[in-house]
Amino acid sequence: MDRFRIKKFRYLALAILFLITPMAGTSLAAEYWLQAANLNKTMPDGQVIPMWGFGQCTSGFATCDPPTVPGPELVVPPGDNNLTVNLINNLTGLFVEPVSIVIPGQVPTLAAGSWPTWTDGTTGNRTSLTQRVRSLTYEAIPGATRIYIWNNVKAGTYLYESGTHQQIQVPMGLYGAMRKDAGAGQAYTPTATNPNTTYDSQVTLLFSEIDPAINNAVATNNYGPGKVMTSTNDYKPKYFLINGEPFSPGRGAISPTPAAAVNDAVLIRFLSAGSLDHVPVLHGSHMEILAEDGNLYPFSKQQYSLLLASGKTFDAILTPANAGYIRVYDRRLFLTNAAASPGGMLTYITVGAANQLLTVTKAGTGTGKVTTTNLPGGINCGLDCTENFVSGTMAGLKATPDAGSQFAGWSVDASGTDPTTTVTMNAAKNVTATFTGGAVGGAITLTSPNGGEVWQRNTTQTITWTYTGNPGAYVRIQALKPTGFPASVTFRTPIGANGSGSFTWRIPRFFGRTGNDIKLKISVTTNATITDMSNDFFTLNP
């Protein structure tokens, strides 16, 4: 059964609860004003995705923050059982709809007109067998407002989302996290068999996905019966988010609130607003699973990962033994941004004080960027060239020159000409990356094999080249078949000294058996425009 049908059954039960819950008195201790509005979200690869999101308003709806995905976190204080959400529908564009808010696991207060809305726009009792539920509660039509009230809010972690046309409105971004603690620093009321529900700090990790085809179809009014996209059955997400962001170079770590120290009890609130199952993993650490969907377990469970299905929430306690960064990622390996890696559902949780500042400065006549290659991925020089690290962290750096530039080397608190380097953050560090412009006469020429040679498989042969200028420290060598597709070997080796270089190739016995004619291509790793290829094919014999 697919996710969308599962959610239909799940929310049909919620809709029935709406009808049988008695009216309770109201209190406005926890009250929020939200707008539902349009936004554009730019992915790390530059693609701009049209989305819908919730934004928080103040002074009623006099001033509203821009919408975000996910929406602002809704917090009900311990000891208060009441939550009120005032919603205004500010959606605009070619495709607009009524919207609403539901919180699975929390039973709303029954108010006039709070019963489900049918596909024909009517409410109340079902009058036709063709009617289906369009909205699980009453709706805010475009330009209008509605009030949603819960007077018996349970402790726990919950997802709030639009209850209208959910197969579209939730993937478009109308969702967020809601939480309530049983007491100050206590997630749930403890029991004799599950007594450890207190925590020192907390962090929310909300998993979701984006299928650009669906979002673009909605934004251009090409979704619906008889249109380009008629349903979400062919759901194929390309972007995978934690707290609304896919991982990319420059994406820093997440700090719990308040900051987490070694041996603290860190409450992690896992939520999924996506349509796929995900498996969050704490790399090298384990956690105590306390609760699921806001329900405290009779006994906690120790696990390294958990199955986070669509619409699920979990609460878990992490007790870190060391300062540094704990990697959290999806074990299903949704770790790409479209086709680019690393990306997707990957983030880091900070443990300890991030108080050692790394500053990267770019110098020279050329241009390029510097990014961190490992923990926690917070440097993206060109956008942000500073990051605070926990003491003792080994921060990896990678220099990537722009076209026409070359990387010349590291200096100050790093050294060498390899495009990658590592800095140990045991104190504040400064690193300079030097890029030079296109060197005069910069070129590389493959001298052997250059065409016509006959080499034997299972023998050792020497590949040679010459170069001028200072194109970089390494070259990449590829063996190409006549079709132009790469064969099964690629080498990366130092470029050599004094204008010439060589590489000893032990030709595998079975290499290239589908075709004997081979060409080699050589290119400079720091500037792919500096390249050369064998003038003609050479032959490999058995």
C-alpha positions in Angstrom: 0.0 0.0 0.0 1.5 3.4 -1.0 2.0 6.3 1.4 -0.8 8.4 0.1 -3.4 5.6 0.7 -1.9 5.0 4.2 -2.4 8.6 5.0 -6.0 8.6 3.7 -6.9 5.8 6.2 -4.9 7.4 9.0 -6.6 10.7 8.6 -10.1 9.2 8.1 -9.8 7.9 11.6 -8.7 11.5 12.7 -11.7 12.9 10.9 -14.0 10.6 12.8 -12.5 11.8 16.1 -13.3 15.3 15.1 -17.0 14.4 15.0 -17.2 12.6 18.3 -15.0 14.9 20.5 -17.0 17.0 22.9 -16.6 20.8 23.1 -14.2 22.0 25.8 -13.5 25.4 27.2 -10.8 27.4 25.5 -7.7 29.1 26.8 -5.3 31.2 24.7 -2.0 30.5 26.7 -0.3 29.1 23.6 -1.5 31.0 20.6 0.0 31.4 17.2 -0.9 33.4 14.1 0.3 31.8 10.9 0.1 32.6 7.2 0.1 30.1 4.4 2.0 31.7 1.5 4.2 31.1 -1.6 8.0 30.9 -1.6 10.8 29.9 -3.8 13.5 27.6 -2.4 16.9 27.4 -4.1 18.7 24.0 -4.0 22.5 23.7 -3.8 22.7 22.9 -7.6 20.9 26.2 -8.3 17.5 24.9 -9.2 14.7 27.1 -7.8 11.7 25.1 -6.5 8.3 26.8 -6.1 6.8 25.9 -2.6 4.2 26.8 -0.1 5.0 27.3 3.6 3.8 28.6 6.9 5.1 31.9 8.3 4.6 33.4 11.8 2.6 36.6 12.2 2.5 39.1 15.0 -0.1 41.6 16.2 -2.7 39.4 14.8 -2.0 39.3 11.0 -0.6 42.9 10.9 3.0 41.7 10.3 3.9 38.3 8.9 7.3 36.7 8.6 8.1 35.2 5.2 7.0 31.6 4.9 9.5 28.9 5.6 9.8 25.1 5.0 9.3 23.7 7.5 7.1 26.2 9.2 7.9 27.7 12.6 7.9 25.3 15.5 4.8 25.4 17.7 5.6 25.0 21.4 3.0 24.5 24.2 4.4 25.2 27.6 4.5 22.4 30.3 1.3 22.5 32.4 -0.7 24.2 29.6 -3.2 22.0 27.8 -4.3 24.6 25.3 -3.2 25.5 21.8 -4.8 28.0 19.4 -3.6 28.5 15.8 -5.0 31.4 13.8 -4.5 30.8 10.1 -4.7 33.2 7.1 -4.5 31.8 3.6 -2.3 34.1 1.6 -1.6 31.7 -1.3 -1.5 33.3 -4.7 -0.7 32.3 -8.3 -2.2 30.2 -11.0 -3.1 27.4 -8.6 -4.5 28.3 -5.2 -6.6 26.2 -2.8 -8.2 26.3 0.6 -5.8 25.2 3.4 -6.2 24.0 7.0 -4.2 22.7 9.9 -4.3 19.3 11.6 -2.0 17.7 14.2 -2.1 13.9 14.0 -2.1 12.5 17.5 -3.8 15.6 19.0 -7.6 15.7 19.1 -9.0 19.2 18.2 -11.8 21.0 20.0 -15.1 20.6 18.1 -16.3 23.9 16.8 -19.1 24.9 14.5 -18.2 23.7 11.0 -15.1 21.7 12.1 -16.3 18.5 10.4 -14.5 17.4 7.3 -15.0 19.2 4.0 -16.1 17.0 1.0 -14.8 17.2 -2.5 -17.9 19.1 -3.6 -17.1 21.8 -1.1 -19.9 20.9 1.3 -19.6 20.1 5.0 -21.7 18.2 7.4 -23.2 14.7 6.9 -22.4 12.9 3.7 -25.2 13.2 1.2 -23.8 11.4 -1.8 -21.8 8.2 -2.4 -19.6 10.2 -4.8 -18.4 12.5 -2.0 -14.9 12.0 -0.7 -13.0 13.9 2.0 -11.1 16.9 0.6 -10.2 18.4 3.9 -10.0 16.7 7.4 -11.3 19.9 9.0 -12.8 23.2 8.1 -10.8 25.2 5.6 -9.5 28.7 5.1 -10.3 29.7 1.6 -7.8 32.1 -0.2 -7.8 35.4 1.5 -9.7 34.2 4.5 -8.8 33.2 8.1 -9.7 30.3 10.4 -9.1 29.4 14.0 -8.0 25.9 15.1 -8.2 25.0 18.8 -6.9 22.1 20.9 -7.9 22.0 24.6 -6.3 18.7 25.7 -2.8 18.8 24.3 -0.7 15.8 25.2 3.0 15.9 25.9 5.3 14.7 23.0 6.5 15.5 19.6 4.0 15.9 16.7 3.8 17.0 13.1 1.4 19.8 12.2 0.4 20.0 8.5 -2.3 21.1 6.2 -5.3 18.8 6.4 -6.5 19.8 3.0 -5.6 18.0 -0.3 -2.7 16.4 1.5 -1.1 14.6 -1.4 -0.3 18.0 -2.8 -0.2 20.5 0.1 2.2 18.6 2.4 4.8 17.9 -0.4 4.5 21.6 -1.4 5.8 22.5 2.1 2.8 23.1 4.5 4.1 21.3 7.5 6.1 21.9 10.7 6.9 20.5 14.2 4.8 20.9 17.3 6.0 19.9 20.8 5.0 19.9 24.4 7.0 18.7 27.5 5.5 17.1 30.5 7.6 19.4 32.7 10.7 21.6 32.6 13.4 19.6 30.9 11.2 16.5 31.0 9.8 15.1 27.8 7.2 12.7 29.3 5.8 11.8 32.6 8.2 9.0 33.8 7.0 5.5 34.7 8.5 2.8 36.8 9.7 0.9 33.7 10.7 4.0 31.7 11.9 6.5 34.2 14.6 8.4 32.3 12.6 11.1 30.4 14.5 14.2 31.5 17.0 15.9 29.2 19.6 18.7 29.3 19.3 19.9 25.7 17.2 19.2 22.7 17.3 19.2 18.9 14.6 18.7 16.2 15.4 16.7 13.0 12.5 16.9 10.5 12.9 14.8 7.4 11.2 15.6 4.1 11.6 15.4 0.3 10.9 17.4 -2.8 9.8 16.1 -6.2 10.4 19.2 -8.5 8.0 17.8 -11.1 5.1 18.0 -8.7 5.9 21.4 -7.4 6.4 22.9 -10.9 3.1 21.3 -12.1 1.2 22.9 -9.2 2.9 26.3 -9.6 2.0 26.4 -13.4 -1.5 25.0 -12.9 -0.7 21.8 -14.7 -1.8 19.5 -11.9 -5.2 17.9 -11.8 -7.7 15.9 -14.0 -7.0 16.3 -17.7 -3.7 18.2 -17.1 -0.1 17.4 -17.6 0.2 15.7 -14.1 -3.0 14.1 -13.0 -1.9 12.6 -9.7 1.1 12.0 -7.4 1.3 8.3 -8.2 4.6 8.8 -10.1 6.3 10.4 -7.1 10.1 10.7 -7.7 11.8 13.1 -5.2 15.2 14.4 -6.2 16.0 16.5 -3.1 16.1 15.1 0.5 16.0 17.5 3.4 16.6 17.7 7.1 15.0 20.7 8.7 14.2 22.0 5.3 17.7 21.9 3.9 19.7 19.3 1.9 23.4 18.9 2.9 25.9 20.9 0.8 29.4 22.3 1.3 29.0 25.2 3.7 26.1 23.6 5.6 27.2 23.8 9.2 26.3 21.6 12.1 23.1 21.8 14.2 23.6 22.9 17.8 21.1 21.6 20.4 19.4 24.1 22.6 21.0 24.8 25.0 24.4 23.7 23.8 25.2 20.1 24.6 28.1 19.0 26.6 29.8 15.6 27.0 27.5 13.2 29.0 24.5 15.5 28.7 21.1 13.9 27.9 20.3 15.3 24.4 16.7 14.8 23.4 16.4 14.2 19.6 13.0 14.8 18.1 12.7 12.9 14.8 9.8 13.7 12.5 8.9 12.8 8.9 6.8 15.0 6.6 8.0 13.1 3.6 6.2 10.4 1.6 9.0 7.8 1.7 10.4 5.8 4.6 13.8 6.9 6.0 16.2 5.3 8.4 18.1 7.9 10.5 21.4 6.6 11.8 23.6 8.1 14.5 27.1 7.2 13.1 29.2 5.7 15.9 26.6 6.3 18.6 23.4 4.8 20.0 20.3 6.3 21.5 17.5 5.4 23.9 14.2 5.4 22.0 11.6 6.9 24.5 8.4 7.4 22.5 6.7 7.0 19.2 4.0 9.3 17.9 3.9 11.0 21.2 3.3 7.8 23.1 5.8 6.8 25.8 7.1 3.2 25.5 6.6 0.9 28.4 10.4 0.3 28.2 13.0 2.4 26.3 15.0 0.7 23.6 18.7 1.1 22.7 19.2 1.5 18.9 21.7 3.0 16.4 18.9 3.8 13.9 15.1 3.8 13.6 12.5 3.4 10.9 11.0 6.8 10.3 7.9 6.1 8.1 5.8 8.8 6.6 4.1 11.0 9.2 5.9 9.3 12.1 7.6 11.0 15.1 10.1 9.5 17.6 11.7 10.9 20.7 15.2 9.6 21.6 17.9 10.4 24.2 21.5 10.6 23.0 24.3 10.7 25.7 27.5 11.7 23.9 30.7 10.4 25.3 33.0 12.8 23.5 33.1 16.3 22.3 32.9 16.9 18.5 30.3 16.2 15.8 27.9 13.3 15.5 27.0 12.5 12.0 23.3 11.8 11.3 22.3 10.4 7.9 19.6 8.4 6.2 20.7 4.7 6.0 18.6 4.4 2.8 21.3 6.6 1.3 19.2 9.5 0.0 22.5 11.5 0.1 22.3 13.4 -3.2 21.0 16.7 -4.4 19.5 15.6 -7.7 22.6 13.8 -9.1 25.2 15.7 -7.1 26.9 14.1 -4.0 27.4 14.7 -1.1 24.0 16.0 -0.3 20.6 15.1 0.9 19.8 13.7 4.3 23.1 14.3 6.1 23.8 16.6 9.0 25.9 16.9 12.2 25.0 17.5 15.8 27.5 19.6 17.8 28.7 18.3 21.2 30.8 20.7 23.2 31.6 24.4 22.7 32.4 25.3 19.1 34.9 28.0 20.0 37.9 27.5 17.8 37.6 29.8 14.8 38.9 28.7 11.3 39.3 31.6 8.9 40.1 30.9 5.2 41.4 33.7 3.0 41.8 33.5 -0.8 44.8 35.1 -2.4 46.5 35.4 -5.8 45.5 36.5 -9.2 43.1 33.6 -9.9 39.7 32.7 -8.5 38.1 29.7 -6.9 36.4 28.4 -3.8 37.3 26.5 -0.7 34.9 24.1 1.0 35.1 21.7 4.0 35.2 18.1 3.0 34.4 16.5 6.4 33.2 17.5 9.8 31.0 19.5 9.9 31.0 21.0 6.4 30.7 24.6 7.4 33.2 26.4 5.2 32.1 27.6 1.7 34.6 30.3 0.9 33.0 32.8 -1.4 29.9 32.8 0.7 31.2 32.2 4.2 34.9 31.9 4.9 34.7 31.3 8.7 33.5 28.6 10.9 33.7 27.8 14.6 34.8 24.2 15.4 34.8 22.1 18.6 38.4 21.9 19.9 40.3 18.9 18.5 38.2 18.6 15.3 40.1 17.8 12.1 38.7 20.1 9.5 39.3 19.0 5.9 39.5 21.7 3.2 39.3 21.4 -0.6 40.3 24.1 -3.1 38.5 24.2 -6.5 39.7 26.8 -9.0 37.4 28.5 -11.4 37.9 27.9 -15.2 41.1 29.6 -16.3 42.6 29.6 -12.8 44.8 27.2 -11.0 45.3 26.3 -7.3 48.9 27.2 -6.3 49.0 26.0 -2.6 48.1 26.5 1.0 49.9 28.7 3.5 49.9 30.0 7.1 48.3 27.2 9.2 48.3 24.7 6.3 50.9 23.8 3.6 51.3 21.9 0.4 50.0 22.2 -3.2 47.5 19.3 -3.1 44.0 20.7 -3.5 43.0 19.0 -0.2 44.4 19.6 3.2 43.5 19.0 6.9 43.7 21.5 9.8 43.5 20.3 13.4 41.4 22.8 15.3 43.3 22.8 18.7 43.4 26.6 18.5 42.2 29.4 16.3 43.6 28.8 12.8 44.1 31.0 9.7 44.5 29.4 6.2 45.3 31.1 3.0 44.5 29.4 -0.4 46.3 30.9 -3.3 44.8 30.8 -6.8 46.8 31.9 -9.9 45.4 33.1 -13.2 45.8 31.0 -16.4 49.6 30.5 -16.7 51.2 31.8 -19.8 51.8 28.9 -22.2 50.1 26.6 -19.7 49.5 23.3 -21.6 50.0 19.5 -21.3 50.9 17.1 -24.0 50.6 13.3 -23.9 53.8 11.9 -25.5 53.3 8.2 -25.1 51.2 6.4 -26.1 50.3 8.8 -28.8 48.9 6.4 -31.4 50.1 3.4 -33.3 51.8 1.6 -30.3 51.2 -2.1 -29.7 51.2 -2.9 -26.0 50.6 -6.3 -24.4 48.1 -6.9 -21.7 49.6 -8.1 -18.4 52.7 -6.1 -18.9 54.1 -2.9 -17.4 54.2 0.2 -19.7 55.1 3.8 -19.1 52.8 6.7 -19.9 54.6 10.0 -20.4 53.7 13.7 -20.9 55.2 17.2 -20.9 53.7 20.4 -19.6 54.5 24.1 -19.5 53.4 26.7 -17.0 52.1 25.7 -13.6 48.8 23.9 -14.2 48.6 22.1 -10.9 50.0 19.3 -8.8 48.0 16.3 -10.1 46.8 14.8 -13.4 44.0 12.4 -14.2 44.6 9.7 -16.8 41.6 7.9 -18.4 41.7 5.0 -20.8 39.1 5.5 -23.5 37.5 3.0 -25.9 36.7 3.9 -29.5 33.2 4.8 -28.6 34.5 7.6 -26.3 33.2 6.0 -23.1 35.6 5.6 -20.3 37.1 2.2 -19.9 37.5 0.6 -16.5 40.5 2.5 -15.2 41.2 6.0 -14.2 44.5 7.1 -12.6 45.3 10.1 -10.4 49.1 10.9 -10.1 51.4 13.8 -9.5 52.1 15.9 -12.5 55.9 15.6 -12.2 58.7 18.0 -12.0 60.7 20.1 -14.5 58.0 20.2 -17.1 57.6 16.4 -17.6 56.0 13.5 -15.9 55.3 9.8 -16.2 53.2 7.0 -14.8 53.8 3.2 -14.7 50.8 1.3 -15.8 50.4 -2.4 -15.1 47.9 -3.3 -17.8 45.3 -5.8 -16.4 45.1 -9.1 -18.2 41.4 -8.6 -19.0 41.3 -4.9 -19.5 39.4 -3.7 -22.6 38.6 -7.2 -23.9 35.5 -5.8 -25.7 37.8 -3.8 -28.0 41.6 -3.7 -28.6 41.9 -0.1 -29.7 42.5 2.4 -26.9 43.2 6.1 -26.5 44.4 7.8 -23.3 43.2 11.2 -22.1 45.2 13.3 -19.6 43.9 16.4 -17.8 45.0 18.5 -14.9 42.8 18.0 -11.8 42.9 21.7 -10.7 42.0 22.9 -14.2 40.1 20.5 -16.5 40.5 22.9 -19.5 44.2 21.9 -19.6 44.0 18.5 -21.3 45.3 16.3 -24.1 44.5 13.0 -25.8 46.4 10.4 -27.8 46.5 11.5 -31.4 45.3 8.1 -32.5 44.4 4.7 -31.1 47.0 2.3 -29.9 46.5 -1.5 -29.7 46.3 -3.8 -26.8 47.1 -7.4 -27.6 46.3 -10.4 -25.4 
